[in-house]
Structures are given as structure tokens and as C-alpha cells.
Amino acid sequence: MNIGLALLLAALAGLATTIGSLFGVIIKKPGPRFITLSLGFSAGVMIFVSFVELLSTGIQSVGFIYAQIAFFSGIAITFLIDALIPHDYMAEHNLDDKKHRSRNLARTGLFVALGIAIHNFPEGLAVFAGTLQDVKLGIAIAVAIALHNIPEGIAVSVPVFIATGSRSKAFWWSFLSGMAELAGALIAALFLMPFLNQTVLGILLSAVAGIMTFISIDELVPVSRSYGEEHLSIVGFVFGMMVMSLSLWITF
């Protein structure tokens, strides 16, 4: 099994938050068109992969009923994480508002970093499980997650940088939140590997499909549209599905 590659891909996907942090401290705000397209593209890839590849593979491995139970369990688990530890993108707030004082921004950055870190755990699991199933699938999932980790890096770095004036603090907070991807993959490797067989992998892939579906619908698409470029959001979404469809067709 490609355990080492799975861990590497999870780490690289998590490191994409540092790209966002660099955007955040150097150019403050990447253009809304770029963020809208990238988030829409990421959601399209994740939705397409979830239903066409992950869930269908789970059904073949463990049967329809068990795959569906795992799928909706993945959604439920991610919903609980999201409800208990919510996080926001700075696109949803006005940084020029006088209410955003330095201390509040620093605290916001800390909580955003913590929330994103916890949300990144199941994403690391998604990369790990996808890579064990098929390397090309794992790469596709890692790329999709990396794309949406870029604005997460912005969400952490912008308030910290504005509050503290420290580029290093903004960078490292963002870096640590992204490394939760690798932590999620490591936990999966340590605790799941002894029990991993075709049945467990099928259940795991179905659950990951639920996780990715929830992330796409609850997080990526709404935030993509929040930048005021609604049509670009759906263009990115459809383009992401088309690219994923083409990549799967080429590999068959």
C-alpha cells in the first residue's frame, strides 16, 4: 500500500494553507474572481469524486445499505464538528468595520485557526483513504482540498497580521492549522491500518464521500458565492466536475 505517498499528499494539501497565508500578508486580498473560481472548482471536483468514485466503490465493496449508512454517518460526523466548532472565512466579514479592533482580530484569527485545524482532520483522512484506493484518485482529492485550503490560509493570516503586524505569526498560525491534514492522515494510518481490508476500506471511502459532500455543500459553494461572483462560482463548479470526469475517463 502507498502509505508514505498518502501521508505526503495529505501534508502537501495541508501546506496549501501557507499559500493562502502568503497571499494574506503580501497582497492582503486575492481578487474575488480567483477565489470564487478556485472554491467552485474545488467543490465540483469533490462532489464528482464523492458520488462517481468513492461512494460507488464503497457500494461495490460492502453493498448498497452499508455504504449508504457510512455515507450519511460521514455527513453526520462532519456536521457535528461544524456545529460544535464553527469557523468563518474573512470574506464573510468587513475588515474595515471599526468594530474589528486589533485584539478582537487576533482572537478571531486564533479561533479560525483552531476551527480550520479541526475541520482539516477529516480532509486528511479523505486524502489518505483515497490514495490507498488509487494513487490518481488520492492526487485528485489532494489537489481539490489544496485549492480550498488557500482561502482558509487567508482566513487565518489576515486577522492575525492586521492585529499584530507580524508576518511570522500570521504565517505560522496558518501553517499549523494546515498541518492538521497530516495529523488526520497519521491518525488514520496508526489506528486503521491494522484493521484495513477491502470491507473496511469500502466503508471508509463511503464515509469520506459523505465528509467531502458536506464540506462542498455547506462550506465551499456558499463561501464561493459570497464573493459576489455567483456565475463564476457555478462555472468553476462545472469545470471542476468536467476536469475530474476527464481525468477518470483517461485512467479507465
N, C-alpha and C positions, 0 to 999 in steps of 0.2 A: 504493500500500500504506500501511497505517496504522502506519508505523514509529514516529512520535512517540508515538502513543497506546499502542503496545505497550511502549515504554520507560517511559512514565508509569505504566501499570498494574503493571509489574514493580517500579518504585520504590515505589508505594503498598503493594503486597503485602509488600515488604521492610520498610517503615516500621511494619507491624503489630507487629514485634518491640518497638518502642518502647512500644506499648500494654502489652505484657506487662511491660516493664521498669518502667513506672509502677505497675502492679499490684504488682510485686515490691518496690518501695521504699516504697510508700504503705500497702498493706494486707497486705504480706508474702505471703499466700497466698489467691488467689481460691478460692471453695468448690469442692470436688471435683465436685459435680454440674455446675457451669458448665463446668469444664474437660473433664469426661467427655463431656458433650453436644456441646461445640464440636469436640472432636477426632473423635468419632464422626461428626458431621455432615460435617466436612471429608473424612474418609475415604470416606464414602458418595458425596459429590459427585465426588471424584477417581476412584474406581473406575468409577462410572457413565459419566463423561465419557470415561475411557480406552477402554472397550470399545464404547460405543454411538456415540461421535462420533469420537474420534481414530483408533483402530485401523480402524474401518470406512471412514473417509475414506482412510486410507493404503492399504487393500486396493483401493479403487476407483481410486486413483491409480497404484499401482505393481504391483498384483497380489498374490495371497494369499501366495506364497512370500517375496517380498522384504519385504513388510510384516511377516511373522512374524519374519524374520531381524532386521529393525530393532527390532521389539518386544523380543525376547529380548536383543538387544545392549544396549538401554537398561537392561534389568534387570541385565545383567552389569556394565555400567559403574557403575551406582549401587551394586551390591553391592561392587565393588572399592573405591569411595570409602568406603563404610561400614566395610569391613573394615580398610582402611589407616588411616583417621582416624575412629575411632568417637567418638560423643558421647552424653552421658547427659542425661536430664531429672532435675531435682532431686526429682521425685516418687518416683524410684526409690531415694532415699536418705533417711535420717533426719537432718535438720539439727540435732536436739537431741542427737545422739550426741556424746559427749565427744571422740571421735577427730577430729571435724571442727574443728580449730583454725583460727585466722584465716589463717595462711599457706597451709595446705592448701586452704582455701576460695577464697582469692584465686587460687591456681594452678588450682584446678578451674574457676573462672569463666573464666580465660583460655583454657584448653583447650576448654571448652564453646563459648566464643565462636568460636574458630578452627574447631572441628569443624562448628558450625552454619553458619558462613560458607561453608565448602567445600560443605556439603550444599545450600546455597541457590543455588549456581551452576546446577545443572540445573533448579531450580524457576524461576529467571529465564528460562531457555531455554524452559520449558514455557509460561509466560505469553506470551513473545514469539511463539513459533510458533503458539499458539492464537489470538492476536489477529490475526495475518496471515491465518489461515484464515477467521476470522469474529469480528467485534468482540464479539458477545454471548458467544461461546464463550470468548474471552480474558478477559472480565469475570468469567465464572463460575469459570474456573480461578484468576484472581487472588483472588477472594473466598475460595475454598476454601483456597488457600495462606495467605492473610492470617489466616484463623481458626487454622490450626495454627502460625503464626508467633507468636501471642500467648503460648502456653506456652513457646516457645523463648526469648522475651524474658525470661520469668520465670526460666528455667533459667540464663540468663547473669547477670541482675541480682541475684538473691537471694544467691548466694555472695559476689559482689563487695561488695555493700552490707554484709552481715554482717561480712565480713573487714576492710573499710576504713572503714566508717561514712560513706562518701562517696556521696551520691546522684548526683552528677555523673559520677563514674567508672562507676557501675553503669549509668547511662543511656547514656553514650557507647560503652561496650563493646557494649551491646546494639544500639545504633543502627548501629555499624559492621558488626556481624555480619549485620544485616538488609540492609544496602546491597549485600551480595554478590548479592542478587536482581538489582539493577540492573546490576551488573557482568556477570553471566551473560547478561542480555539485550543489553548493549552488545557483548560479545564475539560473540554470535550475529549482531548487526547488522553489525559490522565485517567478519567473516570469511565469513559465509554469504550475505549479500545479493548479492554479485557472481555467485554461482552458483545463486541461488534461482529455481527454476522449479517447475512442478507436480509433477514427479517427485521432486525434492529435498525439496519441502515434504511430499509424501506419506511419504517415508522418515523425515523429521524428526518428523512427527506420530506415526508408529508408534513411534519410539524414545521420544518423550515419554510416550506411553501406558505403555510399559514402566517408565520412570522413576517415573511417578506411581503405578503399581500397586505397585511395590516400596516406595515411601515409605509408602503406605497400609497395606500388609500387615505390613511389617517394623517400622514406626515408630508410625503414628498409632493403629491399633487396639490393639496391645499396651499402649501408654502410656495410652490412654483407659481400658482395663480395669484398669490398675494402681492407679487411684484408689479401687478397691473399690466401684464403681458399675456392675457388669457389665451389668445390664439397661438402664441408661440409655445405655451405650455402643452397644448394638445398636439402641436406639430412635433415637439420634442418627444412626447409620449409615443406617438405613432411611429416616428422614426426609430426610436429605441426598440419597439417591437419588430419593426422591419429588419433592423440590423441583427437582432437576436435570431429571427427566423432564418435569415440568410446564413448566419454562421452555423446554425444547426443543420440546415439543408446541405451545406458544404461538407459537414463532417459525416453525413449519412452515406 
